[in-house]
Amino acid sequence: MSATPPRRTEGKQRSTGATLLMVGGAVFVVGLLVLVLLDTPVGIPVMVLGALPVVAGLVLIGTSAVSKREREGKPWA
């Protein structure tokens, strides 16, 4: 039994990762704007909340890339 997920799962991971990147990036930018324009430290927690989905999206996209490479049977080194 193969440890790599099927191609359909790989596409779902990449799509969900891209969505999380966009949403997290937008929230991060809003936090940055609040921090700069309003000159209050309230923007820092908003930026942290925006960074969480960005990291999750990067992990999902990386996982799908690793799965694709493993499925193709290409060597890693």
N, CA, C and O atoms as CSV, one atom per row, in Angstrom:
chain,resi,resn,atom,element,x,y,z
A,1,MET,N,N,0.846,-1.180,0.000
A,1,MET,CA,C,0.000,0.000,0.000
A,1,MET,C,C,0.890,1.241,0.000
A,1,MET,O,O,1.850,1.325,0.766
A,2,SER,N,N,0.569,2.186,-0.850
A,2,SER,CA,C,1.367,3.397,-0.995
A,2,SER,C,C,1.044,4.406,0.102
A,2,SER,O,O,-0.096,4.519,0.555
A,3,ALA,N,N,2.068,5.129,0.511
A,3,ALA,CA,C,1.881,6.136,1.560
A,3,ALA,C,C,1.439,7.474,0.978
A,3,ALA,O,O,1.029,8.359,1.728
A,4,THR,N,N,1.514,7.640,-0.334
A,4,THR,CA,C,1.138,8.913,-0.942
A,4,THR,C,C,-0.360,8.932,-1.232
A,4,THR,O,O,-0.928,7.922,-1.648
A,5,PRO,N,N,-0.997,10.078,-1.014
A,5,PRO,CA,C,-2.427,10.164,-1.296
A,5,PRO,C,C,-2.678,10.194,-2.802
A,5,PRO,O,O,-1.773,10.502,-3.578
A,6,PRO,N,N,-3.899,9.878,-3.214
A,6,PRO,CA,C,-4.204,9.913,-4.646
A,6,PRO,C,C,-4.149,11.336,-5.201
A,6,PRO,O,O,-4.096,12.314,-4.454
A,7,ARG,N,N,-4.162,11.421,-6.515
A,7,ARG,CA,C,-4.023,12.710,-7.197
A,7,ARG,C,C,-5.134,13.685,-6.794
A,7,ARG,O,O,-4.896,14.886,-6.672
A,8,ARG,N,N,-6.325,13.173,-6.591
A,8,ARG,CA,C,-7.445,14.054,-6.235
A,8,ARG,C,C,-7.204,14.737,-4.887
A,8,ARG,O,O,-7.506,15.919,-4.724
A,9,THR,N,N,-6.666,13.999,-3.936
A,9,THR,CA,C,-6.369,14.567,-2.622
A,9,THR,C,C,-5.299,15.636,-2.733
A,9,THR,O,O,-5.356,16.661,-2.054
A,10,GLU,N,N,-4.321,15.387,-3.595
A,10,GLU,CA,C,-3.251,16.360,-3.810
A,10,GLU,C,C,-3.804,17.689,-4.327
A,10,GLU,O,O,-3.384,18.756,-3.880
A,11,GLY,N,N,-4.738,17.621,-5.262
A,11,GLY,CA,C,-5.366,18.840,-5.790
A,11,GLY,C,C,-6.173,19.577,-4.736
A,11,GLY,O,O,-6.171,20.807,-4.690
A,12,LYS,N,N,-6.863,18.823,-3.890
A,12,LYS,CA,C,-7.629,19.449,-2.810
A,12,LYS,C,C,-6.707,20.154,-1.830
A,12,LYS,O,O,-7.010,21.252,-1.364
A,13,GLN,N,N,-5.574,19.517,-1.517
A,13,GLN,CA,C,-4.619,20.139,-0.600
A,13,GLN,C,C,-4.079,21.436,-1.183
A,13,GLN,O,O,-3.976,22.442,-0.481
A,14,ARG,N,N,-3.737,21.414,-2.457
A,14,ARG,CA,C,-3.190,22.611,-3.096
A,14,ARG,C,C,-4.241,23.727,-3.152
A,14,ARG,O,O,-3.925,24.893,-2.912
A,15,SER,N,N,-5.480,23.370,-3.468
A,15,SER,CA,C,-6.551,24.364,-3.544
A,15,SER,C,C,-6.854,24.968,-2.177
A,15,SER,O,O,-6.997,26.185,-2.052
A,16,THR,N,N,-6.950,24.132,-1.163
A,16,THR,CA,C,-7.217,24.624,0.191
A,16,THR,C,C,-6.051,25.471,0.696
A,16,THR,O,O,-6.256,26.484,1.365
A,17,GLY,N,N,-4.837,25.056,0.374
A,17,GLY,CA,C,-3.661,25.828,0.772
A,17,GLY,C,C,-3.641,27.212,0.145
A,17,GLY,O,O,-3.301,28.194,0.804
A,18,ALA,N,N,-4.007,27.288,-1.134
A,18,ALA,CA,C,-4.049,28.587,-1.807
A,18,ALA,C,C,-5.123,29.482,-1.199
A,18,ALA,O,O,-4.916,30.685,-1.035
A,19,THR,N,N,-6.265,28.898,-0.867
A,19,THR,CA,C,-7.338,29.677,-0.242
A,19,THR,C,C,-6.898,30.206,1.120
A,19,THR,O,O,-7.134,31.370,1.447
A,20,LEU,N,N,-6.259,29.350,1.907
A,20,LEU,CA,C,-5.783,29.795,3.215
A,20,LEU,C,C,-4.727,30.891,3.076
A,20,LEU,O,O,-4.697,31.830,3.872
A,21,LEU,N,N,-3.869,30.773,2.075
A,21,LEU,CA,C,-2.874,31.821,1.840
A,21,LEU,C,C,-3.534,33.162,1.542
A,21,LEU,O,O,-3.123,34.192,2.076
A,22,MET,N,N,-4.552,33.150,0.695
A,22,MET,CA,C,-5.219,34.409,0.330
A,22,MET,C,C,-5.949,35.024,1.517
A,22,MET,O,O,-5.844,36.226,1.760
A,23,VAL,N,N,-6.687,34.204,2.255
A,23,VAL,CA,C,-7.443,34.722,3.402
A,23,VAL,C,C,-6.491,35.237,4.477
A,23,VAL,O,O,-6.675,36.334,5.005
A,24,GLY,N,N,-5.476,34.445,4.796
A,24,GLY,CA,C,-4.518,34.862,5.817
A,24,GLY,C,C,-3.736,36.096,5.397
A,24,GLY,O,O,-3.460,36.970,6.219
A,25,GLY,N,N,-3.380,36.169,4.120
A,25,GLY,CA,C,-2.678,37.350,3.627
A,25,GLY,C,C,-3.520,38.611,3.733
A,25,GLY,O,O,-3.015,39.678,4.081
A,26,ALA,N,N,-4.819,38.480,3.429
A,26,ALA,CA,C,-5.706,39.640,3.530
A,26,ALA,C,C,-5.839,40.104,4.983
A,26,ALA,O,O,-5.799,41.303,5.260
A,27,VAL,N,N,-5.995,39.162,5.899
A,27,VAL,CA,C,-6.116,39.523,7.315
A,27,VAL,C,C,-4.808,40.143,7.813
A,27,VAL,O,O,-4.826,41.095,8.593
A,28,PHE,N,N,-3.677,39.602,7.361
A,28,PHE,CA,C,-2.382,40.149,7.749
A,28,PHE,C,C,-2.232,41.589,7.269
A,28,PHE,O,O,-1.743,42.444,8.008
A,29,VAL,N,N,-2.649,41.859,6.035
A,29,VAL,CA,C,-2.551,43.218,5.483
A,29,VAL,C,C,-3.455,44.172,6.246
A,29,VAL,O,O,-3.073,45.315,6.499
A,30,VAL,N,N,-4.652,43.718,6.616
A,30,VAL,CA,C,-5.550,44.559,7.408
A,30,VAL,C,C,-4.896,44.898,8.749
A,30,VAL,O,O,-4.946,46.045,9.192
A,31,GLY,N,N,-4.284,43.903,9.392
A,31,GLY,CA,C,-3.592,44.157,10.650
A,31,GLY,C,C,-2.432,45.119,10.486
A,31,GLY,O,O,-2.196,45.969,11.344
A,32,LEU,N,N,-1.707,44.987,9.384
A,32,LEU,CA,C,-0.599,45.902,9.113
A,32,LEU,C,C,-1.104,47.326,8.891
A,32,LEU,O,O,-0.502,48.286,9.372
A,33,LEU,N,N,-2.202,47.455,8.165
A,33,LEU,CA,C,-2.779,48.786,7.947
A,33,LEU,C,C,-3.265,49.412,9.255
A,33,LEU,O,O,-3.076,50.606,9.484
A,34,VAL,N,N,-3.887,48.607,10.103
A,34,VAL,CA,C,-4.340,49.117,11.404
A,34,VAL,C,C,-3.136,49.567,12.225
A,34,VAL,O,O,-3.180,50.604,12.886
A,35,LEU,N,N,-2.074,48.789,12.181
A,35,LEU,CA,C,-0.877,49.126,12.945
A,35,LEU,C,C,-0.240,50.424,12.454
A,35,LEU,O,O,0.176,51.260,13.257
A,36,VAL,N,N,-0.166,50.588,11.140
A,36,VAL,CA,C,0.526,51.754,10.581
A,36,VAL,C,C,-0.361,52.997,10.583
A,36,VAL,O,O,0.076,54.067,11.007
A,37,LEU,N,N,-1.598,52.867,10.114
A,37,LEU,CA,C,-2.449,54.046,9.953
A,37,LEU,C,C,-3.031,54.555,11.264
A,37,LEU,O,O,-3.109,55.765,11.479
A,38,LEU,N,N,-3.435,53.650,12.133
A,38,LEU,CA,C,-4.046,54.088,13.391
A,38,LEU,C,C,-3.021,54.233,14.506
A,38,LEU,O,O,-3.328,54.762,15.574
A,39,ASP,N,N,-1.813,53.767,14.257
A,39,ASP,CA,C,-0.716,53.893,15.215
A,39,ASP,C,C,-1.092,53.327,16.588
A,39,ASP,O,O,-0.821,53.929,17.627
A,40,THR,N,N,-1.728,52.147,16.556
A,40,THR,CA,C,-2.076,51.456,17.793
A,40,THR,C,C,-1.512,50.041,17.731
A,40,THR,O,O,-1.351,49.485,16.645
A,41,PRO,N,N,-1.212,49.459,18.886
A,41,PRO,CA,C,-0.700,48.092,18.880
A,41,PRO,C,C,-1.780,47.027,18.651
A,41,PRO,O,O,-1.496,45.832,18.738
A,42,VAL,N,N,-3.006,47.450,18.360
A,42,VAL,CA,C,-4.097,46.504,18.106
A,42,VAL,C,C,-3.836,45.705,16.835
A,42,VAL,O,O,-4.343,44.592,16.695
A,43,GLY,N,N,-3.070,46.243,15.926
A,43,GLY,CA,C,-2.803,45.554,14.671
A,43,GLY,C,C,-1.920,44.331,14.815
A,43,GLY,O,O,-1.950,43.446,13.959
A,44,ILE,N,N,-1.136,44.263,15.879
A,44,ILE,CA,C,-0.219,43.127,16.056
A,44,ILE,C,C,-0.976,41.812,16.258
A,44,ILE,O,O,-0.647,40.833,15.588
A,45,PRO,N,N,-1.977,41.739,17.152
A,45,PRO,CA,C,-2.720,40.475,17.260
A,45,PRO,C,C,-3.471,40.121,15.980
A,45,PRO,O,O,-3.625,38.942,15.660
A,46,VAL,N,N,-3.934,41.116,15.255
A,46,VAL,CA,C,-4.616,40.849,13.987
A,46,VAL,C,C,-3.627,40.259,12.982
A,46,VAL,O,O,-3.977,39.354,12.224
A,47,MET,N,N,-2.404,40.767,12.973
A,47,MET,CA,C,-1.378,40.230,12.082
A,47,MET,C,C,-1.021,38.791,12.465
A,47,MET,O,O,-0.795,37.955,11.590
A,48,VAL,N,N,-0.970,38.507,13.750
A,48,VAL,CA,C,-0.679,37.142,14.199
A,48,VAL,C,C,-1.803,36.202,13.773
A,48,VAL,O,O,-1.548,35.090,13.311
A,49,LEU,N,N,-3.047,36.652,13.931
A,49,LEU,CA,C,-4.176,35.827,13.494
A,49,LEU,C,C,-4.166,35.616,11.977
A,49,LEU,O,O,-4.624,34.580,11.495
A,50,GLY,N,N,-3.662,36.566,11.243
A,50,GLY,CA,C,-3.548,36.411,9.792
A,50,GLY,C,C,-2.386,35.513,9.394
A,50,GLY,O,O,-2.432,34.868,8.347
A,51,ALA,N,N,-1.349,35.465,10.214
A,51,ALA,CA,C,-0.190,34.644,9.887
A,51,ALA,C,C,-0.470,33.152,10.069
A,51,ALA,O,O,0.154,32.327,9.401
A,52,LEU,N,N,-1.386,32.796,10.949
A,52,LEU,CA,C,-1.687,31.384,11.193
A,52,LEU,C,C,-2.215,30.669,9.942
A,52,LEU,O,O,-1.695,29.606,9.600
A,53,PRO,N,N,-3.229,31.209,9.243
A,53,PRO,CA,C,-3.664,30.521,8.027
A,53,PRO,C,C,-2.624,30.564,6.913
A,53,PRO,O,O,-2.603,29.681,6.055
A,54,VAL,N,N,-1.767,31.574,6.916
A,54,VAL,CA,C,-0.697,31.627,5.909
A,54,VAL,C,C,0.247,30.446,6.104
A,54,VAL,O,O,0.623,29.783,5.137
A,55,VAL,N,N,0.626,30.184,7.336
A,55,VAL,CA,C,1.518,29.056,7.620
A,55,VAL,C,C,0.824,27.730,7.274
A,55,VAL,O,O,1.440,26.841,6.686
A,56,ALA,N,N,-0.441,27.603,7.635
A,56,ALA,CA,C,-1.177,26.375,7.316
A,56,ALA,C,C,-1.283,26.184,5.803
A,56,ALA,O,O,-1.163,25.062,5.310
A,57,GLY,N,N,-1.506,27.269,5.068
A,57,GLY,CA,C,-1.579,27.176,3.610
A,57,GLY,C,C,-0.256,26.764,2.999
A,57,GLY,O,O,-0.229,25.961,2.066
A,58,LEU,N,N,0.845,27.303,3.512
A,58,LEU,CA,C,2.164,26.913,3.012
A,58,LEU,C,C,2.450,25.442,3.281
A,58,LEU,O,O,3.033,24.752,2.444
A,59,VAL,N,N,2.037,24.965,4.454
A,59,VAL,CA,C,2.241,23.550,4.784
A,59,VAL,C,C,1.432,22.665,3.847
A,59,VAL,O,O,1.941,21.648,3.375
A,60,LEU,N,N,0.188,23.027,3.567
A,60,LEU,CA,C,-0.636,22.219,2.660
A,60,LEU,C,C,-0.077,22.204,1.246
A,60,LEU,O,O,-0.065,21.157,0.599
A,61,ILE,N,N,0.380,23.339,0.763
A,61,ILE,CA,C,0.960,23.396,-0.580
A,61,ILE,C,C,2.253,22.580,-0.628
A,61,ILE,O,O,2.505,21.874,-1.604
A,62,GLY,N,N,3.058,22.673,0.405
A,62,GLY,CA,C,4.281,21.870,0.459
A,62,GLY,C,C,3.982,20.378,0.506
A,62,GLY,O,O,4.669,19.584,-0.137
A,63,THR,N,N,2.964,19.996,1.261
A,63,THR,CA,C,2.575,18.595,1.339
A,63,THR,C,C,2.122,18.073,-0.016
A,63,THR,O,O,2.462,16.955,-0.401
A,64,SER,N,N,1.359,18.879,-0.734
A,64,SER,CA,C,0.904,18.431,-2.052
A,64,SER,C,C,2.070,18.321,-3.027
A,64,SER,O,O,2.074,17.433,-3.879
A,65,ALA,N,N,3.056,19.203,-2.919
A,65,ALA,CA,C,4.225,19.126,-3.799
A,65,ALA,C,C,5.044,17.870,-3.504
A,65,ALA,O,O,5.512,17.202,-4.426
A,66,VAL,N,N,5.216,17.550,-2.225
A,66,VAL,CA,C,5.947,16.344,-1.849
A,66,VAL,C,C,5.194,15.102,-2.325
A,66,VAL,O,O,5.808,14.158,-2.823
A,67,SER,N,N,3.871,15.096,-2.174
A,67,SER,CA,C,3.072,13.957,-2.621
A,67,SER,C,C,3.188,13.761,-4.127
A,67,SER,O,O,3.291,12.632,-4.606
A,68,LYS,N,N,3.172,14.859,-4.867
A,68,LYS,CA,C,3.280,14.757,-6.322
A,68,LYS,C,C,4.631,14.183,-6.724
A,68,LYS,O,O,4.711,13.307,-7.585
A,69,ARG,N,N,5.682,14.678,-6.101
A,69,ARG,CA,C,7.026,14.189,-6.441
A,69,ARG,C,C,7.177,12.717,-6.077
A,69,ARG,O,O,7.781,11.946,-6.822
A,70,GLU,N,N,6.629,12.332,-4.931
A,70,GLU,CA,C,6.706,10.930,-4.502
A,70,GLU,C,C,5.892,10.032,-5.432
A,70,GLU,O,O,6.318,8.923,-5.755
A,71,ARG,N,N,4.734,10.501,-5.859
A,71,ARG,CA,C,3.893,9.714,-6.763
A,71,ARG,C,C,4.562,9.508,-8.104
A,71,ARG,O,O,4.411,8.453,-8.719
A,72,GLU,N,N,5.309,10.514,-8.569
A,72,GLU,CA,C,6.007,10.402,-9.847
A,72,GLU,C,C,7.229,9.488,-9.763
A,72,GLU,O,O,7.770,9.072,-10.788
A,73,GLY,N,N,7.659,9.179,-8.545
A,73,GLY,CA,C,8.775,8.270,-8.357
A,73,GLY,C,C,10.133,8.888,-8.644
A,73,GLY,O,O,11.094,8.158,-8.889
A,74,LYS,N,N,10.241,10.195,-8.622
A,74,LYS,CA,C,11.513,10.858,-8.864
A,74,LYS,C,C,12.392,10.785,-7.614
A,74,LYS,O,O,11.884,10.815,-6.493
A,75,PRO,N,N,13.712,10.687,-7.806
A,75,PRO,CA,C,14.604,10.645,-6.644
A,75,PRO,C,C,14.690,12.025,-5.984
A,75,PRO,O,O,14.485,13.053,-6.630
A,76,TRP,N,N,14.995,12.022,-4.693
A,76,TRP,CA,C,15.070,13.272,-3.940
A,76,TRP,C,C,16.454,13.887,-3.945
A,76,TRP,O,O,16.595,15.093,-3.741
A,77,ALA,N,N,17.456,13.099,-4.170
A,77,ALA,CA,C,18.821,13.633,-4.138
A,77,ALA,C,C,19.475,13.539,-5.492
A,77,ALA,O,O,20.628,13.942,-5.650
